Amino acid sequence: MERLLKVKDIMERYGCSENTARTYMRKMVHTEHPLTVSAAALAAWESARTVSNEPEIGKAIKIINRRSLYLPDKFERKKA
């Protein structure tokens, strides 16, 4: 059986208050009375909140020699 985490465990993990820990836990798949979450639910919630540092990708992407080339949405025209 998977380990269930309580409010105190979440408080220690994130260094937050009891109310904040309860708010976080209620955003996850949880049980009430007592309020608990599984380690898998915590991992899924954390991965959903993870943000990538990669730049925004334009609409057109070409792959040349296994490298991705990111093209902007608009090109500036040269004046003749």
Contacts in CASP RR format, 6 or more apart in sequence:
PFRMAT RR
TARGET T0000
AUTHOR 0000-0000-0000
METHOD contacts of the structure
MODEL  1
MERLLKVKDIMERYGCSENTARTYMRKMVHTEHPLTVSAAALAAWESART
VSNEPEIGKAIKIINRRSLYLPDKFERKKA
2 38 0 8 1.000
2 39 0 8 1.000
2 40 0 8 1.000
3 38 0 8 1.000
3 39 0 8 1.000
4 31 0 8 1.000
4 36 0 8 1.000
4 37 0 8 1.000
4 38 0 8 1.000
5 36 0 8 1.000
5 37 0 8 1.000
5 38 0 8 1.000
5 39 0 8 1.000
5 42 0 8 1.000
6 34 0 8 1.000
6 35 0 8 1.000
6 36 0 8 1.000
7 18 0 8 1.000
7 21 0 8 1.000
7 22 0 8 1.000
7 25 0 8 1.000
7 35 0 8 1.000
10 16 0 8 1.000
10 21 0 8 1.000
10 24 0 8 1.000
10 25 0 8 1.000
10 37 0 8 1.000
10 42 0 8 1.000
11 17 0 8 1.000
11 18 0 8 1.000
11 21 0 8 1.000
14 20 0 8 1.000
14 21 0 8 1.000
14 24 0 8 1.000
16 24 0 8 1.000
22 35 0 8 1.000
24 45 0 8 1.000
25 35 0 8 1.000
25 36 0 8 1.000
25 37 0 8 1.000
26 35 0 8 1.000
27 45 0 8 1.000
28 37 0 8 1.000
28 41 0 8 1.000
28 42 0 8 1.000
28 44 0 8 1.000
28 45 0 8 1.000
29 37 0 8 1.000
29 38 0 8 1.000
29 41 0 8 1.000
29 44 0 8 1.000
30 36 0 8 1.000
30 37 0 8 1.000
30 41 0 8 1.000
31 37 0 8 1.000
37 45 0 8 1.000
55 70 0 8 1.000
57 70 0 8 1.000
58 70 0 8 1.000
58 71 0 8 1.000
58 72 0 8 1.000
58 73 0 8 1.000
59 71 0 8 1.000
59 73 0 8 1.000
60 71 0 8 1.000
61 68 0 8 1.000
61 69 0 8 1.000
61 70 0 8 1.000
61 71 0 8 1.000
62 68 0 8 1.000
62 69 0 8 1.000
62 71 0 8 1.000
63 69 0 8 1.000
END
